[in-house]
């Protein structure tokens, strides 16, 4: 009885491990408020990552909309034949604390092999508002 159970569980465990270890999707790049604040103002963070063609990936950045600042809705993409933006959303702070920072999340799809740069700017979007207080640049290599 035990040997039958083991024969059934081993392949299941292997399939689950292989699925969770797949490099083709789920890549994520993040930057916290602390990452930006320790650089002063203006602050620029640049990162690099690699993904597989056909996969999706996310960029998650700290955002505190109670200050009037927000990230650009659409990312600037240097080569839209390599990468395209498929989504953007604001996630409020956990616990509902007034004045606490949440995060903005962009979703992208890697279309084909190549290199592209993705850029976002954190500013007060209204006329006369502060521009480019924080900037985030991601160089993405699609394999």
For each residue, the residues with C-beta under 8 A, 3 or more apart:
1: 4 5
2: 5 6
3: 6 7
4: 1 7 8
5: 1 2 8 9
6: 2 3 9 10
7: 3 4 10 11
8: 4 5 11 12
9: 5 6 12 13
10: 6 7 13 14
11: 7 8 14 15
12: 8 9 15 16
13: 9 10 16 17
14: 10 11 17 18
15: 11 12 18 19
16: 12 13 19 20
17: 13 14 20 21
18: 14 15 21 22
19: 15 16 22
20: 16 17
21: 17 18
22: 18 19 25 26
23: 27 51 52 55
24: 51 52 54 55
25: 22 55 56 57
26: 22 55 56 57
27: 23 49 51 55 56 57 58
28: 57 58 59 60
29: 47 49 57 58 59 60 138
30: 59 60 61
31: 35 36 45 47 60 61 62 136
32: 35 36 62
33: 36 37 62 64 101
34: 37 38 62
35: 31 32 38 39 45 62
36: 31 32 33 39 43 45 62 122 134
37: 33 34 40 43
38: 34 35
39: 35 36 43 44 45
40: 37 43
41: 133 134
42: 132 133 134 135
43: 36 37 39 40 133 134 135
44: 39 134 135 136 137
45: 31 35 36 39 134 135 136 137
46: 136 137 138 139
47: 29 31 136 137 138 139
48: 138 139 140 141
49: 27 29 57 138 139 140 141
50: 140 141 142 143
51: 23 24 27 55 57 110 140 141 142 143
52: 23 24 55 110 142 143
53: 110 111 112 113 142 143
54: 24 109 110 111
55: 23 24 25 26 27 51 52 109 110
56: 25 26 27 86 107 108 109 110
57: 25 26 27 28 29 49 51 107 108 110 140
58: 27 28 29 105 106 107 108
59: 28 29 30 75 105 106 108 118 120 136 138
60: 28 29 30 31 103 104 105 106
61: 30 31 71 103 104 120 122 136
62: 31 32 33 34 35 36 101 103
63: 69 70 71 90 101 102 103 104 122
64: 33 67 69 99 100 101 102
65: 68 69 70 90 102
66: 98 99
67: 64
68: 65 124 126 129
69: 63 64 65 122 123 124 130 133
70: 63 65 90 104 122 123 124 125
71: 61 63 104 120 121 122 136
72: 75 76 120 121 123
73: 88
74: 85 88
75: 59 72 85 88 106 108 118 119 120
76: 72 118 119 120
77: 80 83 84 85 116 117 118
78: 116 117 118 119
79: 82 83 114 115 116 117
80: 77 83 84 116
81: 111 112 114
82: 79 110 111 112 113 114 115 116 140 142
83: 77 79 80 108 109 110 111 116 118 140 142
84: 77 80 108 109 111
85: 74 75 77 88 106 107 108
86: 56 107 108 109
87: 105 106 107
88: 73 74 75 85 104 105 106 107
89: 104 105
90: 63 65 70 102 103 104 105
91: 102 103 104 105
92: 96 102
93: 96 97 100 101 102
94:
95: 100
96: 92 93
97: 93 100
98: 66
99: 64 66
100: 64 93 95 97
101: 33 62 63 64 93
102: 63 64 65 90 91 92 93
103: 60 61 62 63 90 91
104: 60 61 63 70 71 88 89 90 91
105: 58 59 60 87 88 89 90 91
106: 58 59 60 75 85 87 88 118 120
107: 56 57 58 85 86 87 88
108: 56 57 58 59 75 83 84 85 86 118 140
109: 54 55 56 83 84 86
110: 51 52 53 54 55 56 57 82 83 140 142
111: 53 54 81 82 83 84 142
112: 53 81 82 142
113: 53 82 142 143
114: 79 81 82 141 142
115: 79 82 139 140 141 142
116: 77 78 79 80 82 83 139 140 142
117: 77 78 79 137 138 139 140
118: 59 75 76 77 78 83 106 108 137 138 140
119: 75 76 78 135 136 137 138
120: 59 61 71 72 75 76 106 135 136
121: 71 72 131 132 134 135
122: 36 61 63 69 70 71 132 133 134 135 136
123: 69 70 72 129 130 131 132 133
124: 68 69 70 129 130 131
125: 70 129
126: 68 129
127:
128:
129: 68 123 124 125 126
130: 69 123 124 133
131: 121 123 124
132: 42 121 122 123 135
133: 41 42 43 69 122 123 130
134: 36 41 42 43 44 45 121 122
135: 42 43 44 45 119 120 121 122 132
136: 31 44 45 46 47 59 61 71 119 120 122
137: 44 45 46 47 117 118 119
138: 29 46 47 48 49 59 117 118 119
139: 46 47 48 49 115 116 117
140: 48 49 50 51 57 82 83 108 110 115 116 117 118
141: 48 49 50 51 114 115
142: 50 51 52 53 82 83 110 111 112 113 114 115 116
143: 50 51 52 53 113
